[in-house]
């Protein structure tokens, strides 16, 4: 069975260390017993330490440039050559050129501190350095490192395993408030480097850079943009400047991070990598699953789903106290969210705000929250009251919290780069001792409406799945199937017109208002997908806010009393009413009751949507009528788009198990690059895939200029199969399946529920089919849907697309361009008719009308 996990090209950016060194210069095997005791069965820690020591101490390299040159010239690492134009271009982008400086990428929660300690001890033991400076970004991390290092330094078994010939065998673990002597390891946060008093950094390390190794924890802070003007932010910005300082002259510099990105760009000096994906597979950290399908944007519903997940975690992981972390883009958003969350929890649990405040911890770099950062050390304890943590995405690392089982990125800006994704995920990866096996999971409750846009980033950080990709063909026989299509854009010009004069009588004598059926609670389903591709469906019972009939009536009466009527008359079943003669409450209540009865609403409470409908009905009476603004669309000149400009598209191999299909030419072995050929062959040969997952098409019948064509669901697959039949393809010059984004977008407008707002959106039709007939080029544009897919959105798409192509045909005819466009909405039950019309010529005379088009136009949308 094909292994669908494929390491991304990120792995190819890791520099390979040469293991063929002179053992007389470095006897690393003498440290094997020490590493076995230090690292246990965590093989990746041993590998990381050995890679670092060979780089620093083997004599093969005098600086990072030597390692890069070796990888550039002697490895078959195509990715490096794709990333940089030349070796000099690569070297010019190094952070610390000329130094033995590099970074080690270890996923959060995999024990970086053991690797840092092991490198420090071995470098001291080898006598290459006589001092070690461990720098970190915060006091929190400093405290944790001091505690861990002192425990390791006092471990008698570990001490006995240090080789006899070692120069410094028993380092003292200190901070910079005392003098650092030869053989010492100093651990400090970067802020202490710039302290004028109480710090020995300058006295202890000034001028000693050649015999000091600097080990930088969370090294991504050195290279990324740091926002804010606080002392901590300013010092983080100066971290790199300190390492480069000639006053110190540091020769050996290593960085350690689980997020080795400058925004989305992977570090260019990584010498060892143990990825998040590997850590999950090895069960070193929690399994991760995140939302792949959820349509709830309402904050109240989101809170209920998050709360339900939290309650489930409290049952599943009852041996500990599960935590939920909500992550925001900045401090202001964190404060706002914390207050909204506390209001929700207070109402949900029937507790006072004071009691809820003890459960919610806000953690930011703001002065008012500094004490909260220190409280993080205690939140895992069962007797600690904190259950919810609200944090900013760029919060300095260092919390060693193991009981996080739910992470909520609250907006996309908290989760929109590889750096932020890795940091946010890192908050919940560590596994509590009580749940080492089976592997626990952390649930990431993101919103799928924006997670789809960043899925690529998530996949690359997690190294998710093997992917196929489709691109345009530029050489060979099938490149002749490229063609051009015409498009037009529109200028929107604001026009003013007088509103139609409304009668001064408002007639509600029918005695009811159209309401929608309602329930005050319902089950909402959320789909989660973990990083192995397994899908989990989670149902949450959602409660909707409701309002009594009396509350609604009182509000309407108050509005009628306070607002100007401007001479209007309100006609109700019991008579006419005006500003001077208001309708009685009982009459309005009767209308509401009748409205409720019509749609089967029992009791005396209404959900918010129905409340709004009733209030809006009466507010119309009080609304002023005047001039309105509308936008007239004026067509610009037609322009050409070539199919040669279609963007590359990818498809996860795992999707081929879930209704997707890859179509390929019978000549595919001569058309595809080697990497893509290898994956496609693996798919074809894997008998565990369903038969419909891949389809070979005779290259003479595959009249498309794309290497591969993907269908995402059955109606698309069946349409492509029809397109490829000999009887049909003979009538066609060529065709392309468009992309979901780009190539050819059509604008449409859809009115929101309630009719108040129109939202402008775009869609990209699925297929463009070129047919030449009687010296005229016909382009048949097809949007594929399932049978009976009659929605307001599809009605709007059909309406605006037909208008667009009518306008385009007018513009082309006006310019004597012999090209005509035909647009159709099509579903499987009309495929046979469509292709029959194609063969008899009626498709090009606009006599074809699909079953779906008929249904969509039964109820015309108002222009």
DATA-V703276 format. One record per residue. PSI is psi in degrees with one decimal (999 if undefined). BURIAL is + if it has 24 or more other ideal C-beta (glycine too) atoms within 12 Angstrom, else -. D_CENTER is the distance of its C-alpha to the mean C-alpha in Angstrom with 1 decimal. Layout:
# DATA-V703276
<<PSI,BURIAL,D_CENTER> <PSI,BURIAL,D_CENTER>>
This chain:
# DATA-V703276
<<134.4,-,29.2> <135.3,+,26.6> <113.5,-,24.2> <3.5,+,20.7> <126.6,+,19.1> <124.3,+,19.3> <132.8,+,18.7> <171.5,+,16.9> <-14.4,-,19.0> <-42.2,+,17.8> <-34.0,+,20.6> <-11.1,+,23.0> <-8.4,+,22.7> <128.9,+,24.2> <131.6,+,27.9> <129.6,+,30.4> <134.7,+,33.2> <118.0,-,36.7> <-2.5,-,38.3> <77.0,-,41.7> <170.8,-,43.2> <110.9,-,46.7> <-17.3,-,47.0> <-20.5,-,50.0> <-24.6,-,47.7> <110.3,+,45.0> <75.1,-,45.9> <-21.3,+,42.4> <-23.7,-,43.7> <-12.7,-,45.9> <5.7,+,42.7> <-44.9,-,41.6> <-40.8,-,43.1> <-45.9,+,41.5> <-35.1,+,38.0> <-41.7,-,38.6> <-42.7,+,39.5> <-44.2,+,36.8> <-16.1,+,33.9> <-133.6,-,35.2> <13.3,-,33.4> <80.1,+,30.2> <-36.0,-,30.9> <-31.9,+,28.0> <-42.9,+,29.5> <-44.3,+,32.8> <-41.6,+,31.3> <-44.5,+,29.4> <-45.4,+,32.7> <-41.7,+,34.9> <-44.6,+,32.7> <-43.9,+,32.9> <-40.5,+,36.6> <-43.0,+,37.5> <-43.5,+,35.6> <-32.8,+,37.5> <-3.9,+,40.8> <-18.8,+,41.8> <-3.5,-,43.3> <-26.2,+,41.4> <134.2,+,39.4> <-19.2,-,40.6> <174.5,+,37.2> <-29.1,+,33.6> <-34.9,+,34.9> <-41.5,+,37.1> <-41.2,+,34.3> <-43.5,+,32.3> <-42.0,+,35.4> <-45.5,+,36.0> <-36.9,+,32.6> <-43.2,+,32.8> <-33.9,-,36.3> <-16.2,-,36.6> <156.7,-,33.4> <50.3,-,32.1> <90.2,-,28.7> <-33.2,-,27.7> <-38.7,+,24.3> <-42.9,+,26.1> <-26.7,-,28.2> <-31.0,-,25.3> <-32.9,+,23.7> <145.0,-,27.0> <-32.5,-,30.0> <169.6,-,32.6> <-41.3,-,33.4> <-34.0,-,34.5> <-43.2,-,31.2> <-52.4,+,29.4> <-35.9,+,31.9> <-19.7,-,31.7> <6.2,+,28.0> <148.8,+,28.8> <-37.4,+,28.5> <63.0,+,31.8> <144.4,+,33.8> <-3.5,-,37.3> <158.9,+,36.3> <78.0,+,35.6> <135.6,+,32.1> <175.0,+,28.9> <150.7,+,25.7> <126.4,+,24.9> <105.1,+,21.4> <122.5,+,21.5> <143.9,+,18.5> <135.5,+,18.7> <4.8,+,21.3> <6.9,+,23.3> <52.0,+,26.2> <-34.8,+,26.1> <-33.0,+,29.2> <-39.8,+,31.3> <-43.3,+,30.5> <-45.0,+,31.3> <-43.9,+,34.5> <-43.4,+,35.6> <-42.5,+,35.3> <-47.9,+,37.2> <-43.5,+,40.0> <-41.1,+,40.5> <-37.2,+,40.6> <-42.2,+,43.1> <-38.3,+,45.0> <-16.4,+,45.2> <10.2,-,46.7> <-28.4,+,44.4> <157.0,+,43.5> <0.5,+,45.4> <148.8,+,42.7> <131.3,+,39.0> <113.4,+,36.7> <115.9,+,33.4> <142.6,+,31.3> <165.2,+,28.3> <-8.2,+,26.5> <162.1,+,27.8> <-35.3,+,30.8> <-47.8,+,28.7> <-39.2,+,27.9> <-46.9,+,31.5> <-42.8,+,32.9> <-42.3,+,31.0> <-42.4,+,31.9> <-44.2,+,35.5> <-46.8,-,35.8> <-45.0,+,34.3> <-39.4,+,36.4> <-36.2,-,39.6> <-44.1,-,39.2> <-39.1,+,38.8> <-24.0,+,41.7> <1.0,-,43.9> <108.7,-,43.2> <-36.2,-,46.7> <-41.0,-,45.5> <-41.2,+,43.1> <-40.3,-,45.8> <-22.0,-,48.3> <-8.0,+,46.0> <129.0,+,45.9> <144.2,+,48.2> <-37.1,-,51.7> <0.6,-,51.7> <141.6,+,48.7> <-49.8,-,49.6> <112.5,+,47.6> <-16.3,-,47.2> <73.4,-,46.6> <144.5,+,44.4> <138.3,+,44.5> <117.4,+,41.1> <166.1,+,41.4> <173.6,+,39.6> <13.6,+,40.8> <-0.1,-,43.2> <166.1,-,45.8> <135.8,-,47.0> <120.6,+,45.2> <174.4,-,47.8> <135.8,-,47.9> <1.7,+,46.1> <153.1,+,43.8> <119.6,+,40.1> <127.0,+,38.9> <123.8,+,35.6> <151.0,+,34.6> <154.0,+,31.7> <-24.7,+,31.4> <-33.9,+,33.0> <-23.6,+,36.3> <-31.4,+,36.6> <7.6,+,37.4> <132.0,-,39.6> <-27.6,-,43.1> <151.1,-,44.8> <1.2,-,44.4> <137.5,+,42.5> <10.8,+,44.1> <-51.8,+,41.3> <-45.1,+,43.5> <-38.1,-,46.7> <-30.7,+,45.4> <-14.6,+,43.2> <124.4,-,44.7> <-2.5,-,46.3> <19.5,+,45.2> <-30.3,+,42.1> <-21.7,-,43.6> <23.1,+,44.1> <138.9,+,40.9> <131.6,+,37.5> <120.5,+,34.6> <116.2,+,31.7> <111.3,+,28.6> <142.2,+,26.2> <55.0,+,22.6> <-9.7,+,23.5> <-22.7,+,20.3> <-26.1,+,21.9> <-33.2,+,24.7> <-14.1,+,22.9> <156.2,+,20.1> <125.7,-,20.9> <125.8,+,22.0> <160.1,-,22.2> <159.4,-,25.1> <13.7,-,28.9> <164.1,-,29.6> <-39.2,-,31.8> <-42.6,+,29.0> <-42.7,+,26.7> <-43.0,-,29.7> <-37.4,+,30.6> <-37.6,+,27.1> <-26.8,+,27.4> <0.5,-,30.8> <-50.4,+,29.8> <-39.2,+,29.8> <-39.0,-,33.0> <-43.9,+,34.7> <-27.2,+,33.9> <-6.8,-,35.3> <130.4,-,38.4> <-21.9,-,41.7> <-32.5,-,43.3> <-39.6,+,41.7> <44.0,-,41.3> <134.8,+,38.8> <-41.4,+,39.0> <117.6,+,36.6> <121.7,+,33.1> <143.5,+,30.2> <150.9,+,26.7> <127.2,+,24.6> <152.7,+,20.9> <-0.8,+,18.0> <67.6,+,15.7> <60.9,+,17.7> <140.6,+,15.7> <97.5,+,17.0> <-105.2,-,13.8> <0.7,-,12.4> <124.7,-,16.0> <143.2,+,17.3> <148.3,+,20.6> <11.3,+,23.6> <31.8,+,26.0> <128.2,+,24.5> <-8.5,+,27.4> <142.4,+,25.9> <127.7,+,22.6> <102.3,+,21.8> <166.0,+,18.2> <-39.0,+,16.0> <-44.9,+,16.3> <-41.4,+,20.1> <-38.4,+,20.2> <-45.2,+,18.7> <-37.7,+,21.1> <-0.6,-,23.9> <30.2,-,23.3> <-30.3,+,23.5> <176.4,+,20.4> <152.5,+,19.0> <148.9,+,17.2> <128.3,+,13.6> <148.8,+,12.5> <163.8,+,9.8> <126.6,+,10.0> <-13.2,+,10.3> <112.3,-,12.8> <128.6,+,13.9> <20.5,-,15.5> <118.1,+,16.6> <-16.2,-,16.1> <127.0,-,19.3> <-36.4,-,19.2> <-40.7,+,22.2> <-40.5,+,20.7> <-45.4,+,17.5> <-40.7,+,19.9> <-39.5,+,22.0> <-41.4,+,19.3> <-42.8,+,18.1> <-40.3,+,21.9> <-39.8,+,22.6> <-42.2,+,20.1> <-43.8,+,21.8> <-39.8,+,25.2> <-40.2,+,24.4> <-35.8,+,23.4> <-28.9,-,26.7> <-47.1,-,28.6> <-39.6,-,26.8> <52.3,+,27.0> <-14.6,-,30.2> <-18.4,-,31.7> <-176.4,+,29.4> <99.9,+,28.0> <144.0,+,24.3> <147.9,+,22.1> <131.8,+,19.1> <130.6,+,17.1> <129.2,+,15.4> <129.0,+,13.6> <172.9,+,14.1> <-29.0,+,14.1> <-179.9,+,17.8> <-43.0,+,21.1> <-45.0,-,22.1> <-35.4,+,19.1> <-44.3,+,19.6> <-47.1,+,23.2> <-45.4,-,22.7> <-40.1,+,20.2> <-41.9,+,22.7> <-40.6,-,25.5> <-42.1,+,23.9> <-44.3,+,23.0> <-39.1,+,26.6> <-44.3,-,28.1> <-47.5,+,26.3> <-38.2,+,27.3> <-43.6,-,30.8> <-40.2,-,31.4> <-39.7,-,29.8> <-0.8,-,31.8> <34.6,-,34.9> <163.1,-,35.0> <160.4,-,35.8> <-34.7,-,33.3> <-40.8,-,35.2> <-39.3,-,34.5> <-35.1,+,30.8> <-28.4,+,30.5> <-18.6,-,31.5> <-18.4,+,28.5> <124.3,+,25.8> <122.5,+,25.4> <124.2,+,23.8> <105.3,+,22.9> <-179.5,+,22.6> <2.6,+,24.7> <146.8,+,26.9> <-37.7,-,30.6> <-14.8,-,30.8> <6.0,+,28.2> <-39.9,-,29.7> <-30.6,-,31.6> <-33.6,+,28.5> <-40.4,+,27.0> <-27.9,-,30.2> <-15.6,+,29.9> <-27.4,+,26.8> <-21.9,+,29.4> <-4.2,-,30.8> <-20.2,+,28.0> <-19.5,+,28.0> <138.5,-,31.7> <-31.4,-,32.6> <-2.9,-,35.0> <138.4,-,32.5> <-15.1,-,31.5> <127.8,+,27.9> <-20.5,+,25.4> <133.1,+,22.6> <126.1,+,21.1> <122.2,+,19.4> <160.0,+,18.2> <152.2,+,16.7> <-33.6,+,13.7> <20.8,+,16.1> <133.9,+,18.9> <135.9,+,21.2> <177.9,+,20.9> <-7.4,+,23.8> <126.0,+,23.5> <60.1,+,24.6> <127.2,+,23.6> <-12.2,+,23.6> <20.2,+,23.5> <121.5,+,19.8> <-2.1,+,18.8> <131.6,+,16.1> <132.5,+,13.3> <98.5,+,12.1> <113.6,+,9.6> <-29.2,+,11.7> <162.4,+,10.2> <-26.2,+,7.3> <-12.6,-,9.7> <1.4,+,9.6> <34.2,+,6.1> <19.1,+,6.1> <161.7,+,8.0> <-38.2,+,9.0> <-49.9,+,11.6> <-39.7,+,10.0> <-46.9,+,7.6> <-38.0,+,10.9> <-44.4,+,12.9> <-45.3,+,11.3> <-36.7,+,11.4> <-21.9,+,14.8> <-23.6,+,16.2> <21.2,+,16.7> <-30.9,+,17.6> <144.3,+,21.4> <129.1,+,23.6> <151.0,+,26.6> <-32.8,-,30.0> <-15.8,-,30.8> <48.2,+,28.0> <-32.2,-,28.1> <137.4,-,28.7> <164.5,-,27.4> <119.8,+,23.9> <171.5,+,22.2> <152.8,+,18.6> <131.0,+,16.1> <127.0,+,14.1> <108.2,+,10.7> <75.8,+,11.2> <170.4,+,8.0> <126.4,+,8.9> <-20.6,+,8.3> <-29.3,-,9.5> <-17.5,-,6.5> <-26.7,+,3.9> <-35.5,-,6.2> <-22.8,-,6.0> <11.4,+,3.2> <-37.6,+,4.6> <-41.8,+,7.2> <-44.2,+,6.1> <-45.8,+,5.6> <-40.8,+,8.7> <-38.8,+,10.5> <-40.5,+,10.3> <-6.4,+,11.5> <62.8,+,13.6> <-76.9,+,13.1> <153.9,+,15.4> <138.7,+,18.2> <141.8,+,17.6> <155.9,+,20.2> <149.7,+,20.1> <135.4,+,22.3> <173.2,+,23.9> <148.3,+,27.1> <127.8,+,30.4> <-13.4,-,32.5> <167.8,-,35.5> <-178.9,-,37.6> <-40.0,-,39.0> <-6.3,+,36.0> <-16.0,-,35.1> <-11.8,-,38.0> <3.5,+,35.8> <148.3,+,33.8> <167.6,+,34.7> <149.7,+,34.2> <152.4,+,33.3> <147.0,+,34.1> <159.3,+,31.8> <143.8,+,32.6> <168.6,-,30.8> <143.1,+,32.2> <132.4,-,33.4> <116.7,-,33.1> <124.7,-,36.3> <129.6,-,36.8> <151.6,-,40.0> <136.6,-,41.9> <152.5,-,44.0> <135.5,-,46.0> <148.7,-,44.8> <139.5,-,47.1> <124.1,-,49.8> <143.6,-,49.2> <148.4,-,52.1> <1.2,-,52.9> <134.4,-,52.9> <111.0,+,49.8> <109.5,-,50.8> <31.7,+,49.3> <-14.0,-,52.4> <-20.9,-,50.5> <13.1,-,49.7> <164.7,+,46.0> <139.1,+,42.4> <112.8,-,39.9> <168.3,+,37.5> <151.0,-,34.8> <148.8,-,35.2> <157.1,+,33.5> <150.9,-,32.9> <-5.1,-,32.4> <149.7,-,30.1> <161.1,-,28.0> <127.9,-,25.8> <136.2,+,22.1> <132.4,-,20.2> <134.4,+,16.6> <126.7,-,15.4> <141.8,+,13.6> <129.3,+,13.0> <174.7,+,13.7> <1.9,+,13.2> <1.8,+,16.6> <1.0,+,15.7> <137.9,-,17.9> <136.9,-,17.3> <126.6,-,18.5> <129.9,-,19.6> <124.0,+,20.1> <137.8,-,22.5> <131.9,+,23.0> <113.4,-,26.2> <130.7,+,25.4> <130.7,+,28.2> <145.0,+,28.7> <138.2,+,30.6> <161.2,-,34.1> <142.4,+,37.0> <157.7,-,40.7> <-40.7,+,42.9> <-40.3,-,45.0> <-41.5,-,42.1> <-44.9,+,41.2> <-45.1,+,44.8> <-39.8,-,45.6> <-41.3,+,42.7> <-45.9,+,44.0> <-43.6,+,47.6> <-41.3,-,46.7> <-43.0,+,44.9> <-32.0,+,48.0> <-40.0,-,50.2> <-30.6,-,48.3> <158.1,-,47.2> <134.4,-,49.5> <-25.1,+,50.6> <45.2,-,52.3> <8.7,-,55.0> <155.4,+,52.7> <134.5,+,54.0> <116.8,+,52.0> <119.7,-,53.5> <168.7,+,53.0> <-27.7,-,54.9> <1.5,-,57.4> <-171.7,-,58.2> <143.7,-,57.2> <156.2,+,55.6> <-175.7,-,55.2> <-35.6,-,54.5> <-21.6,-,58.0> <88.2,-,57.8> <148.3,+,54.5> <147.5,+,53.7> <151.8,-,54.2> <-40.5,-,51.3> <-31.8,-,52.6> <-43.5,+,52.3> <-38.9,+,48.6> <-37.4,+,48.0> <-39.8,-,49.8> <-42.6,+,47.6> <-42.5,+,44.5> <-43.1,+,46.0> <-41.2,+,47.1> <-40.8,+,43.6> <-42.5,+,42.1> <-35.5,-,44.8> <-30.3,-,44.1> <16.3,-,40.6> <28.9,-,41.6> <118.2,+,40.2> <169.7,-,42.3> <-163.7,-,43.0> <26.9,-,42.8> <146.2,+,39.2> <143.8,+,36.6> <168.1,+,32.8> <-39.1,+,31.3> <-42.7,+,30.9> <-36.4,+,34.5> <-45.4,+,35.7> <-38.3,+,34.1> <-44.0,+,35.8> <-48.0,+,39.1> <-39.9,+,38.9> <-35.7,+,37.8> <-42.7,+,40.8> <-30.4,+,43.2> <-25.8,-,41.4> <-36.2,+,42.0> <-36.2,+,45.6> <0.5,+,45.2> <135.7,-,42.9> <144.5,-,44.6> <136.3,-,44.9> <-145.7,-,45.0> <144.6,-,43.6> <154.2,-,40.1> <132.1,-,37.8> <159.1,-,36.6> <121.1,-,34.9> <130.7,-,36.8> <120.9,-,35.0> <121.6,-,37.1> <136.7,+,36.4> <-178.3,-,36.2> <141.8,-,37.6> <148.4,+,36.2> <162.3,-,34.3> <138.0,-,33.6> <131.8,+,30.3> <144.1,-,30.8> <-15.0,+,29.1> <-17.4,-,29.1> <9.5,-,26.3> <133.1,+,23.9> <157.8,-,20.6> <142.5,-,19.7> <141.3,+,17.7> <158.9,+,16.4> <125.3,+,16.6> <134.3,+,15.9> <-34.6,+,19.4> <-27.9,+,18.6> <-20.0,+,18.2> <-13.0,+,21.9> <-4.1,+,22.8> <63.4,-,21.4> <-11.5,-,23.3> <155.5,+,22.0> <142.0,+,24.7> <123.8,+,25.1> <136.6,+,28.3> <158.3,+,30.1> <152.2,+,33.5> <-15.7,-,36.5> <24.8,-,36.7> <-30.7,+,33.1> <-23.2,-,34.5> <-7.6,-,35.8> <-24.5,+,32.8> <144.6,+,29.8> <162.3,-,29.0> <-42.3,-,29.6> <-39.8,-,26.1> <-36.6,+,25.3> <-40.0,-,28.8> <-44.0,-,28.4> <-45.1,+,25.3> <-41.2,+,26.9> <-39.1,-,30.1> <-38.9,+,28.6> <-46.7,+,27.1> <-39.2,+,30.5> <-14.0,-,32.5> <109.6,-,30.5> <-7.1,-,32.5> <-14.5,-,30.0> <147.5,+,28.1> <157.6,-,29.5> <-34.0,-,31.9> <-1.8,-,29.7> <-25.5,+,26.7> <140.6,+,28.5> <123.7,+,31.3> <134.2,+,33.6> <133.6,+,35.2> <126.0,-,38.5> <-25.4,+,37.7> <-19.1,-,40.5> <-10.4,+,38.7> <73.7,+,35.1> <58.7,+,35.6> <142.6,+,32.1> <26.9,+,31.2> <143.8,+,28.0> <-49.6,+,27.9> <155.5,+,26.1> <132.0,+,25.3> <135.4,+,22.6> <140.8,+,23.2> <-17.5,+,20.5> <171.2,-,23.1> <-45.3,-,26.9> <-38.8,+,28.1> <-43.1,+,26.6> <-45.1,+,28.0> <-35.0,+,31.4> <-41.9,+,31.5> <-38.0,+,31.0> <-41.5,+,33.7> <-42.4,+,36.0> <-30.0,+,35.3> <-0.2,+,36.3> <139.5,+,39.6> <-42.2,-,42.7> <-29.4,-,44.3> <-43.3,+,41.3> <-23.5,+,40.1> <-23.9,-,43.6> <-5.2,+,43.3> <137.7,+,40.0> <-51.1,+,39.7> <168.9,+,36.0> <157.6,+,32.6> <147.2,+,28.9> <122.4,+,25.9> <176.7,+,23.6> <161.5,+,19.9> <-30.1,-,17.5> <136.5,-,16.9> <-173.0,-,19.7> <-72.9,+,23.3> <97.4,+,24.9> <138.5,+,23.3> <131.4,+,25.6> <140.1,+,25.4> <161.8,+,26.3> <134.3,+,26.8> <136.2,+,26.4> <135.6,-,28.0> <164.5,-,26.3> <130.6,-,28.0> <-14.8,-,31.2> <14.1,-,31.6> <-37.2,-,31.0> <144.3,-,28.2> <134.9,-,27.3> <126.8,-,23.8> <125.6,-,23.6> <175.4,-,21.1> <154.8,-,21.3> <160.7,+,21.3> <111.8,+,22.2> <151.6,+,25.2> <-42.3,+,24.9> <142.6,+,28.2> <121.3,+,30.7> <123.3,+,34.1> <127.2,+,36.8> <124.5,+,40.4> <129.6,-,43.6> <124.0,-,46.6> <47.6,-,49.8> <16.6,-,48.6> <135.2,-,45.7> <123.3,+,42.0> <132.3,+,40.2> <112.2,+,36.4> <119.3,+,35.3> <127.5,+,31.8> <131.7,+,30.4> <121.8,+,27.6> <134.0,+,27.3> <169.2,+,26.9> <158.3,+,28.1> <135.3,-,31.7> <15.3,-,32.1> <71.7,+,28.6> <102.3,+,30.3> <162.3,-,27.9> <-35.0,-,28.3> <-43.4,+,25.3> <-34.7,+,27.0> <-43.2,+,30.3> <-42.3,+,28.8> <-46.1,+,27.4> <-46.0,+,30.8> <-51.1,+,32.7> <-32.7,+,30.9> <-41.9,+,30.7> <-41.3,+,34.4> <-42.2,+,35.2> <-49.2,+,33.2> <-29.0,+,35.1> <-44.3,-,38.4> <-41.8,+,38.0> <-44.5,+,37.0> <-38.6,+,40.1> <-45.2,-,42.3> <-39.0,+,41.2> <-42.0,+,41.7> <-38.9,-,45.1> <-25.0,-,46.1> <10.8,-,45.5> <36.9,-,47.3> <119.7,-,44.3> <69.3,-,45.0> <132.8,+,41.5> <140.3,+,40.6> <138.7,+,37.3> <128.6,+,37.0> <137.5,+,34.0> <140.4,+,33.6> <131.1,+,31.4> <139.0,+,32.2> <163.9,+,31.8> <-33.5,+,33.4> <-2.6,-,36.6> <5.5,+,37.5> <-47.1,+,36.8> <-42.3,-,40.4> <-42.3,+,41.8> <-48.4,+,39.4> <-25.7,+,40.5> <-41.7,-,44.1> <-32.9,+,43.9> <-43.8,+,42.4> <-31.6,-,45.4> <1.2,-,48.1> <-9.4,-,46.9> <-17.1,-,46.2> <-31.7,+,42.5> <-2.5,+,43.3> <9.5,-,45.7> <33.3,-,43.1> <-8.5,-,44.9> <135.5,+,42.0> <119.9,+,40.2> <162.5,+,37.8> <-41.4,+,37.9> <-39.7,+,34.4> <-39.7,+,35.5> <-43.9,-,38.5> <-39.3,+,36.6> <-27.6,+,34.1> <6.1,-,37.1> <-38.3,-,39.3> <87.3,-,38.0> <141.0,-,37.7> <135.5,+,35.2> <140.1,-,37.1> <999,-,36.9>>
